[in-house]
Amino acid sequence: MRTQLLARQPELRTDRLRLTQLGPEHFDAMAAGLTDDDEGRRLTGTHAEHTDQQVRDFLAKLPGADDRADWAIVRTDDQLVIGEVVLNDLDADNQSMNYRIALYGSAFYGQGYGTEAGRAVINFGLGVLGLHRISLGVYDFNDRALASYAKLGFVLEGRLRHALLWDGEWHDELIMSVIAPDLQAQ
């Protein structure tokens, strides 16, 4: 594995997006995404409220981290930061990491941005970084994310029953993964 690439994570480019190291310069977009997007909070099961200082402290720690890679998703036509995509929870012994993504508002949902950013990150993780496995958790009601993850090659592995209580209703968390042989088969 080439984990040194995490501390010096490269910029990734797609047809419509530029994925760049998430850092303090992305505070405004991230803070708005965390506080102004009720649907995004529901989709990610985020109950916590984040203060501006917590967001600033988190962003300050990211550049140079050697156990994760956090990218800001920047739309190239207008340079607007529309979300973030992350590989975290490095398990070097087992060559695996966790994947997560958040778009900063419903205006960006349903346009393929998540799948496009995800494809770049999965290809980086499995193909360049040398991971064997990338996993994620997604709530059972998040149909758009489930469709996107399937397009990226993620396979359902299991279900954590009643993992999220949201608005008085219990929801299951679905565990999915993609492994290097899956990517090679594509």
ABEGO torsion letter per residue (X at the ends): XBAAAAABBBBBBBAABBBBBBBAAAAAAAAAAAAABAAAAAAAGBABBBBAAAAAAAAAAABGBAABBBBBBBBAAAGBBAEBBBBBGBBAAAGBBBBBBBBBEAAABGAGAAAAAAAAAAAAAAAAAGBABBBBBBBAABAAAAAAAAAAGBBBABBBBGABBBGGBBBBBBBBBBBAAAAAAX
